[in-house]
Structure formats: C-alpha cells, structure tokens
Amino acid sequence: MRIGLGLPNADKSLTNGRLLIDIAHRADSLGFSTLATIGRVGYPNYEELITLAAAAAATAKIGLFTNILLAATREPVLLAKQAATLDQVSGGRFVLGIGAGGRPDDFAVTGTDFHTRGRRLDAALELMQRAWRGEPVPGTEQPVTPRPVSGDGVPIMFGGGAEAVIRRVVKYGVGWTAGGGTPESLTAMMERINAAWKAEGRAGKPKFRALGYFVLGDELHEEAESNLLSYYGEFGARVWNGTIKSAAEAKERVKASEKTGVDELILFMSAPHLEQVDRLAEAVL
C-alpha cells in the first residue's frame, strides 16, 4: 500500500500560500506517492487545480489528486480543459477525483442547482469525455482541450457512497476514493464496486484510495482541531476524534488500511507546518 500526503490547502491557519509549494517539494523528495487536495467553493480554501498546477512545477515524480473536487459546481467544458492541461503539464501525474457534493452553500455561491447535481454531473461527464477524445462539443466544430497524455482521457476517481457513485466508477472511472469512515464501511463499498466492475466486464481491477487526517506534535493540537472544526462544521468533532495524533497511531492506521486491501492511504495535514511532512515520513515511510 502506498502512502500519499494531503496538502493543507483548506486549513484556515494557512496564511502563506507559498508553504504549499515547499510542502509539495518536500513530499516529493521524501517519497510520498501522491499529493492531494481537498476543497469546497463556499469556503476560503486554496483552489485545488491551481494548487496542484503549482505543485506540479515544483515536483518531479509524485502523483497529483483532487480528493475531491465538486464537479457539479463547475462548468464542464472549462473543467475538462483545466484537467487536461494539468494532466499534460504534469506529465500524466494527475488523477481527477470528483464528487457531486453534499453542502447546499457550495452550489448557492456558484449559482448552480443543488437538487439536480447528480443529473448534471452525469451530463458533464459525457461532455468531458467527448472533449478529451478530441471531439467537438456543442457550439464548435473543433476540439476544445489538449489531448490527455494517455490519449484516453484524464483518469477519474469518484467519492461518495450512493449507488450512482458505483455506476459512475464503472462507466467513467479508474476507481473510488473513501472520504473517511470505518475499515468495515470501506471494505463494504470496495466489494460493491468490485462486483459491479466485474459484472460490467471491465478489464483489470478498480483502484481504491482512502483519506485520513493527522497532526504530529502536542503543541499543534489546538490549531489542528480549530482547522477541522471550521472546515467540517457539525461534523468537525467527529473528524477531529478520528485524526491521527501520534506516530504510533499513524502506524496503526497504516496497518488497518492495509488489511482492507486499499491501494493507497492519503493522510492530510491538519496543521500547515513543513516539519509535519518529515514527522509523518519518519512514522510511516
């Protein structure tokens, strides 16, 4: 199982955006597998695609992943162009992790309808696939995005637990990413996706990733807790309760995740300090 690092792009205590670049460079040099972002629209986080584009320029090997981007709040042709651009400038290191979204305010601030988000996401996925194949989209007779490195499109992973998510994984995706939960719930969703994947006759196996949070050092607990409570609101206390708070807990989380069969565990920084990267690497790499 690989270990990725989640950037603190949504931590409210991050006041210097250049720190994200320093963290990306350090994570790449230490051997983490992936750099991930988390994001909303109705919150003052650093935008995910711009953050990862900057990280791509500062790194050489590490993967790049939006975990997850709220695609139903975005205009699909522009999102397809941005994703294909990031795929190209990173040399094919980018995976577009997307979901429909679950907070009404993210849709209110973008003037998009919350209640039709699932249907609009399905339509957007069809449009994005056409764009990546080099086919004209409505309104033009020429391609509108760079061709992705693979030639088949930008790799997509989906988040969420609805039945529609499984359908999207099988039809459009390379896999699924878990936004938290217990090992039991993770295993159950993996089994459902594997079964649907096989029933559809898709070759190979879907990829699976899981998310967690960490803070290493008692002196940063207050800052980390404040960041998570602010971002997650009513769910913040539960997220903080499940946050890794010691090297021993980090090792235990890795072992528990390995037992589920997940391909990659991505641990997000809940306190934006460069030394957190070194402490996590020492504990789990």
Contacts in CASP RR format, 6 or more apart in sequence:
PFRMAT RR
TARGET T0000
AUTHOR 0000-0000-0000
METHOD contacts of the structure
MODEL  1
MRIGLGLPNADKSLTNGRLLIDIAHRADSLGFSTLATIGRVGYPNYEELI
TLAAAAAATAKIGLFTNILLAATREPVLLAKQAATLDQVSGGRFVLGIGA
GGRPDDFAVTGTDFHTRGRRLDAALELMQRAWRGEPVPGTEQPVTPRPVS
GDGVPIMFGGGAEAVIRRVVKYGVGWTAGGGTPESLTAMMERINAAWKAE
GRAGKPKFRALGYFVLGDELHEEAESNLLSYYGEFGARVWNGTIKSAAEA
KERVKASEKTGVDELILFMSAPHLEQVDRLAEAVL
1 254 0 8 1.000
1 257 0 8 1.000
1 258 0 8 1.000
1 261 0 8 1.000
1 262 0 8 1.000
1 263 0 8 1.000
1 264 0 8 1.000
1 265 0 8 1.000
2 33 0 8 1.000
2 34 0 8 1.000
2 263 0 8 1.000
2 264 0 8 1.000
2 265 0 8 1.000
3 32 0 8 1.000
3 33 0 8 1.000
3 254 0 8 1.000
3 264 0 8 1.000
3 265 0 8 1.000
3 266 0 8 1.000
3 267 0 8 1.000
3 284 0 8 1.000
3 285 0 8 1.000
4 27 0 8 1.000
4 32 0 8 1.000
4 33 0 8 1.000
4 34 0 8 1.000
4 35 0 8 1.000
4 36 0 8 1.000
4 264 0 8 1.000
4 265 0 8 1.000
4 266 0 8 1.000
4 267 0 8 1.000
5 23 0 8 1.000
5 27 0 8 1.000
5 32 0 8 1.000
5 34 0 8 1.000
5 35 0 8 1.000
5 36 0 8 1.000
5 266 0 8 1.000
5 267 0 8 1.000
5 268 0 8 1.000
5 269 0 8 1.000
5 277 0 8 1.000
5 280 0 8 1.000
6 35 0 8 1.000
6 36 0 8 1.000
6 37 0 8 1.000
6 38 0 8 1.000
6 67 0 8 1.000
6 266 0 8 1.000
6 267 0 8 1.000
6 268 0 8 1.000
6 269 0 8 1.000
7 20 0 8 1.000
7 23 0 8 1.000
7 24 0 8 1.000
7 35 0 8 1.000
7 36 0 8 1.000
7 37 0 8 1.000
7 51 0 8 1.000
7 55 0 8 1.000
7 268 0 8 1.000
7 269 0 8 1.000
8 14 0 8 1.000
8 19 0 8 1.000
8 20 0 8 1.000
8 23 0 8 1.000
8 227 0 8 1.000
8 268 0 8 1.000
8 269 0 8 1.000
8 270 0 8 1.000
8 271 0 8 1.000
8 272 0 8 1.000
9 20 0 8 1.000
9 37 0 8 1.000
9 38 0 8 1.000
9 39 0 8 1.000
9 45 0 8 1.000
9 46 0 8 1.000
9 48 0 8 1.000
9 51 0 8 1.000
10 37 0 8 1.000
10 38 0 8 1.000
10 39 0 8 1.000
10 40 0 8 1.000
10 43 0 8 1.000
10 45 0 8 1.000
10 46 0 8 1.000
10 227 0 8 1.000
10 231 0 8 1.000
11 227 0 8 1.000
11 231 0 8 1.000
11 269 0 8 1.000
11 270 0 8 1.000
11 271 0 8 1.000
11 272 0 8 1.000
12 44 0 8 1.000
12 226 0 8 1.000
12 227 0 8 1.000
12 230 0 8 1.000
12 231 0 8 1.000
13 223 0 8 1.000
13 226 0 8 1.000
13 227 0 8 1.000
13 271 0 8 1.000
13 272 0 8 1.000
14 20 0 8 1.000
14 46 0 8 1.000
14 272 0 8 1.000
17 46 0 8 1.000
19 272 0 8 1.000
19 274 0 8 1.000
20 46 0 8 1.000
20 51 0 8 1.000
20 54 0 8 1.000
20 55 0 8 1.000
21 54 0 8 1.000
21 55 0 8 1.000
21 58 0 8 1.000
22 274 0 8 1.000
23 269 0 8 1.000
23 272 0 8 1.000
23 274 0 8 1.000
23 277 0 8 1.000
24 35 0 8 1.000
24 54 0 8 1.000
24 55 0 8 1.000
24 58 0 8 1.000
24 59 0 8 1.000
24 62 0 8 1.000
25 58 0 8 1.000
25 59 0 8 1.000
26 274 0 8 1.000
26 277 0 8 1.000
26 278 0 8 1.000
27 35 0 8 1.000
27 59 0 8 1.000
27 62 0 8 1.000
27 277 0 8 1.000
28 35 0 8 1.000
28 58 0 8 1.000
28 59 0 8 1.000
28 60 0 8 1.000
28 61 0 8 1.000
28 62 0 8 1.000
30 277 0 8 1.000
30 278 0 8 1.000
30 281 0 8 1.000
30 285 0 8 1.000
31 61 0 8 1.000
31 62 0 8 1.000
31 281 0 8 1.000
31 285 0 8 1.000
32 62 0 8 1.000
32 277 0 8 1.000
32 281 0 8 1.000
32 285 0 8 1.000
33 62 0 8 1.000
33 63 0 8 1.000
33 264 0 8 1.000
34 62 0 8 1.000
34 63 0 8 1.000
34 64 0 8 1.000
34 65 0 8 1.000
34 95 0 8 1.000
34 264 0 8 1.000
34 266 0 8 1.000
35 52 0 8 1.000
35 55 0 8 1.000
35 59 0 8 1.000
35 62 0 8 1.000
35 63 0 8 1.000
35 64 0 8 1.000
35 65 0 8 1.000
36 64 0 8 1.000
36 65 0 8 1.000
36 66 0 8 1.000
36 67 0 8 1.000
36 211 0 8 1.000
36 266 0 8 1.000
36 268 0 8 1.000
37 46 0 8 1.000
37 48 0 8 1.000
37 51 0 8 1.000
37 52 0 8 1.000
37 65 0 8 1.000
37 66 0 8 1.000
37 67 0 8 1.000
37 69 0 8 1.000
38 45 0 8 1.000
38 48 0 8 1.000
38 67 0 8 1.000
38 68 0 8 1.000
38 211 0 8 1.000
38 268 0 8 1.000
39 45 0 8 1.000
39 48 0 8 1.000
39 66 0 8 1.000
39 68 0 8 1.000
39 69 0 8 1.000
39 70 0 8 1.000
40 70 0 8 1.000
40 103 0 8 1.000
40 106 0 8 1.000
40 231 0 8 1.000
41 70 0 8 1.000
41 73 0 8 1.000
41 106 0 8 1.000
41 109 0 8 1.000
41 110 0 8 1.000
42 103 0 8 1.000
42 105 0 8 1.000
42 106 0 8 1.000
42 109 0 8 1.000
43 231 0 8 1.000
45 231 0 8 1.000
48 66 0 8 1.000
48 69 0 8 1.000
49 66 0 8 1.000
49 69 0 8 1.000
49 82 0 8 1.000
49 83 0 8 1.000
49 86 0 8 1.000
52 64 0 8 1.000
52 65 0 8 1.000
52 66 0 8 1.000
52 86 0 8 1.000
52 90 0 8 1.000
52 94 0 8 1.000
53 85 0 8 1.000
53 86 0 8 1.000
53 89 0 8 1.000
53 90 0 8 1.000
55 62 0 8 1.000
55 64 0 8 1.000
56 64 0 8 1.000
56 86 0 8 1.000
56 89 0 8 1.000
56 90 0 8 1.000
56 91 0 8 1.000
56 93 0 8 1.000
56 94 0 8 1.000
57 89 0 8 1.000
61 93 0 8 1.000
62 93 0 8 1.000
63 90 0 8 1.000
63 93 0 8 1.000
63 94 0 8 1.000
63 95 0 8 1.000
64 86 0 8 1.000
64 90 0 8 1.000
64 93 0 8 1.000
64 94 0 8 1.000
64 95 0 8 1.000
65 94 0 8 1.000
65 95 0 8 1.000
65 97 0 8 1.000
65 157 0 8 1.000
65 177 0 8 1.000
65 209 0 8 1.000
65 266 0 8 1.000
66 95 0 8 1.000
66 96 0 8 1.000
66 97 0 8 1.000
66 98 0 8 1.000
67 97 0 8 1.000
67 177 0 8 1.000
67 179 0 8 1.000
67 209 0 8 1.000
67 211 0 8 1.000
67 266 0 8 1.000
68 97 0 8 1.000
68 98 0 8 1.000
68 99 0 8 1.000
68 157 0 8 1.000
68 158 0 8 1.000
68 159 0 8 1.000
68 177 0 8 1.000
68 179 0 8 1.000
69 96 0 8 1.000
69 97 0 8 1.000
69 98 0 8 1.000
69 99 0 8 1.000
70 98 0 8 1.000
70 99 0 8 1.000
70 100 0 8 1.000
70 101 0 8 1.000
70 106 0 8 1.000
71 79 0 8 1.000
71 98 0 8 1.000
71 99 0 8 1.000
71 100 0 8 1.000
71 121 0 8 1.000
71 124 0 8 1.000
71 125 0 8 1.000
72 99 0 8 1.000
72 100 0 8 1.000
72 101 0 8 1.000
72 107 0 8 1.000
72 112 0 8 1.000
72 117 0 8 1.000
72 118 0 8 1.000
72 120 0 8 1.000
72 121 0 8 1.000
72 124 0 8 1.000
73 101 0 8 1.000
73 106 0 8 1.000
73 107 0 8 1.000
73 110 0 8 1.000
73 112 0 8 1.000
74 110 0 8 1.000
74 124 0 8 1.000
76 123 0 8 1.000
76 124 0 8 1.000
76 125 0 8 1.000
76 127 0 8 1.000
76 128 0 8 1.000
77 127 0 8 1.000
77 128 0 8 1.000
77 131 0 8 1.000
77 137 0 8 1.000
77 144 0 8 1.000
77 145 0 8 1.000
79 124 0 8 1.000
79 128 0 8 1.000
80 127 0 8 1.000
80 128 0 8 1.000
80 131 0 8 1.000
80 132 0 8 1.000
80 144 0 8 1.000
80 145 0 8 1.000
80 154 0 8 1.000
81 131 0 8 1.000
81 144 0 8 1.000
81 145 0 8 1.000
81 146 0 8 1.000
83 94 0 8 1.000
83 96 0 8 1.000
83 128 0 8 1.000
83 154 0 8 1.000
84 131 0 8 1.000
84 132 0 8 1.000
84 145 0 8 1.000
84 146 0 8 1.000
84 147 0 8 1.000
84 148 0 8 1.000
84 153 0 8 1.000
84 154 0 8 1.000
85 145 0 8 1.000
85 146 0 8 1.000
86 94 0 8 1.000
87 94 0 8 1.000
87 146 0 8 1.000
87 148 0 8 1.000
87 149 0 8 1.000
87 153 0 8 1.000
87 154 0 8 1.000
88 146 0 8 1.000
88 148 0 8 1.000
88 149 0 8 1.000
91 149 0 8 1.000
92 148 0 8 1.000
92 149 0 8 1.000
92 150 0 8 1.000
94 154 0 8 1.000
94 155 0 8 1.000
95 154 0 8 1.000
95 155 0 8 1.000
95 156 0 8 1.000
95 157 0 8 1.000
95 174 0 8 1.000
96 154 0 8 1.000
96 155 0 8 1.000
96 156 0 8 1.000
96 157 0 8 1.000
97 156 0 8 1.000
97 157 0 8 1.000
97 158 0 8 1.000
97 159 0 8 1.000
97 177 0 8 1.000
98 121 0 8 1.000
98 156 0 8 1.000
98 157 0 8 1.000
98 158 0 8 1.000
98 159 0 8 1.000
99 121 0 8 1.000
99 158 0 8 1.000
99 159 0 8 1.000
99 160 0 8 1.000
99 165 0 8 1.000
100 117 0 8 1.000
100 118 0 8 1.000
100 121 0 8 1.000
100 160 0 8 1.000
100 162 0 8 1.000
100 164 0 8 1.000
101 117 0 8 1.000
102 114 0 8 1.000
102 117 0 8 1.000
104 114 0 8 1.000
107 113 0 8 1.000
107 114 0 8 1.000
107 117 0 8 1.000
108 114 0 8 1.000
112 120 0 8 1.000
113 120 0 8 1.000
118 164 0 8 1.000
121 168 0 8 1.000
122 164 0 8 1.000
122 168 0 8 1.000
125 156 0 8 1.000
125 168 0 8 1.000
125 171 0 8 1.000
125 172 0 8 1.000
127 137 0 8 1.000
129 153 0 8 1.000
129 172 0 8 1.000
130 136 0 8 1.000
130 137 0 8 1.000
131 137 0 8 1.000
131 143 0 8 1.000
131 144 0 8 1.000
131 145 0 8 1.000
132 145 0 8 1.000
132 147 0 8 1.000
132 148 0 8 1.000
132 151 0 8 1.000
132 152 0 8 1.000
132 153 0 8 1.000
132 154 0 8 1.000
133 153 0 8 1.000
134 143 0 8 1.000
134 144 0 8 1.000
134 145 0 8 1.000
134 147 0 8 1.000
135 143 0 8 1.000
136 142 0 8 1.000
136 143 0 8 1.000
136 144 0 8 1.000
137 144 0 8 1.000
148 154 0 8 1.000
155 173 0 8 1.000
155 174 0 8 1.000
156 172 0 8 1.000
156 173 0 8 1.000
156 174 0 8 1.000
156 175 0 8 1.000
157 169 0 8 1.000
157 173 0 8 1.000
157 174 0 8 1.000
157 175 0 8 1.000
157 176 0 8 1.000
157 177 0 8 1.000
157 207 0 8 1.000
157 209 0 8 1.000
158 165 0 8 1.000
158 168 0 8 1.000
158 169 0 8 1.000
158 172 0 8 1.000
158 173 0 8 1.000
158 175 0 8 1.000
158 176 0 8 1.000
158 177 0 8 1.000
159 165 0 8 1.000
159 176 0 8 1.000
159 177 0 8 1.000
159 178 0 8 1.000
159 179 0 8 1.000
160 176 0 8 1.000
160 179 0 8 1.000
161 189 0 8 1.000
165 176 0 8 1.000
166 176 0 8 1.000
166 192 0 8 1.000
166 193 0 8 1.000
166 196 0 8 1.000
167 196 0 8 1.000
169 175 0 8 1.000
169 176 0 8 1.000
169 193 0 8 1.000
169 196 0 8 1.000
169 197 0 8 1.000
169 206 0 8 1.000
170 193 0 8 1.000
170 196 0 8 1.000
170 197 0 8 1.000
170 200 0 8 1.000
170 202 0 8 1.000
170 206 0 8 1.000
171 200 0 8 1.000
173 206 0 8 1.000
174 206 0 8 1.000
174 207 0 8 1.000
175 193 0 8 1.000
175 206 0 8 1.000
175 207 0 8 1.000
175 208 0 8 1.000
176 189 0 8 1.000
176 190 0 8 1.000
176 193 0 8 1.000
176 206 0 8 1.000
176 207 0 8 1.000
176 208 0 8 1.000
176 209 0 8 1.000
177 208 0 8 1.000
177 209 0 8 1.000
177 210 0 8 1.000
177 211 0 8 1.000
178 185 0 8 1.000
178 186 0 8 1.000
178 189 0 8 1.000
178 208 0 8 1.000
178 209 0 8 1.000
178 210 0 8 1.000
178 211 0 8 1.000
178 262 0 8 1.000
179 210 0 8 1.000
179 211 0 8 1.000
179 212 0 8 1.000
180 186 0 8 1.000
180 210 0 8 1.000
180 211 0 8 1.000
180 212 0 8 1.000
183 256 0 8 1.000
183 257 0 8 1.000
183 259 0 8 1.000
183 260 0 8 1.000
186 208 0 8 1.000
186 210 0 8 1.000
186 260 0 8 1.000
186 262 0 8 1.000
187 260 0 8 1.000
187 261 0 8 1.000
190 208 0 8 1.000
190 260 0 8 1.000
190 261 0 8 1.000
190 262 0 8 1.000
193 206 0 8 1.000
193 208 0 8 1.000
194 205 0 8 1.000
194 206 0 8 1.000
197 205 0 8 1.000
197 206 0 8 1.000
207 263 0 8 1.000
207 264 0 8 1.000
208 261 0 8 1.000
208 262 0 8 1.000
208 263 0 8 1.000
208 264 0 8 1.000
209 262 0 8 1.000
209 263 0 8 1.000
209 264 0 8 1.000
209 265 0 8 1.000
209 266 0 8 1.000
210 257 0 8 1.000
210 260 0 8 1.000
210 262 0 8 1.000
210 264 0 8 1.000
210 265 0 8 1.000
210 266 0 8 1.000
211 266 0 8 1.000
211 267 0 8 1.000
211 268 0 8 1.000
212 243 0 8 1.000
212 244 0 8 1.000
212 253 0 8 1.000
212 265 0 8 1.000
212 266 0 8 1.000
212 267 0 8 1.000
212 268 0 8 1.000
213 224 0 8 1.000
213 228 0 8 1.000
213 239 0 8 1.000
213 240 0 8 1.000
213 242 0 8 1.000
213 243 0 8 1.000
213 244 0 8 1.000
213 267 0 8 1.000
213 268 0 8 1.000
213 269 0 8 1.000
213 270 0 8 1.000
214 243 0 8 1.000
214 244 0 8 1.000
214 245 0 8 1.000
214 250 0 8 1.000
214 267 0 8 1.000
214 268 0 8 1.000
214 269 0 8 1.000
214 270 0 8 1.000
214 276 0 8 1.000
214 280 0 8 1.000
215 221 0 8 1.000
215 223 0 8 1.000
215 224 0 8 1.000
215 243 0 8 1.000
215 244 0 8 1.000
215 245 0 8 1.000
215 269 0 8 1.000
215 270 0 8 1.000
215 271 0 8 1.000
215 276 0 8 1.000
216 244 0 8 1.000
216 245 0 8 1.000
216 246 0 8 1.000
216 247 0 8 1.000
216 250 0 8 1.000
216 276 0 8 1.000
216 279 0 8 1.000
216 280 0 8 1.000
216 283 0 8 1.000
217 245 0 8 1.000
217 246 0 8 1.000
217 279 0 8 1.000
220 271 0 8 1.000
220 273 0 8 1.000
220 276 0 8 1.000
221 245 0 8 1.000
223 271 0 8 1.000
224 240 0 8 1.000
224 243 0 8 1.000
224 270 0 8 1.000
224 271 0 8 1.000
225 240 0 8 1.000
225 270 0 8 1.000
227 270 0 8 1.000
227 271 0 8 1.000
228 236 0 8 1.000
228 239 0 8 1.000
228 240 0 8 1.000
228 243 0 8 1.000
228 270 0 8 1.000
229 236 0 8 1.000
229 237 0 8 1.000
229 240 0 8 1.000
232 238 0 8 1.000
232 239 0 8 1.000
243 270 0 8 1.000
244 250 0 8 1.000
244 253 0 8 1.000
244 267 0 8 1.000
247 279 0 8 1.000
247 282 0 8 1.000
247 283 0 8 1.000
250 267 0 8 1.000
250 280 0 8 1.000
250 283 0 8 1.000
250 284 0 8 1.000
251 283 0 8 1.000
251 284 0 8 1.000
253 265 0 8 1.000
253 267 0 8 1.000
254 265 0 8 1.000
254 284 0 8 1.000
257 265 0 8 1.000
267 280 0 8 1.000
267 284 0 8 1.000
269 276 0 8 1.000
269 277 0 8 1.000
END
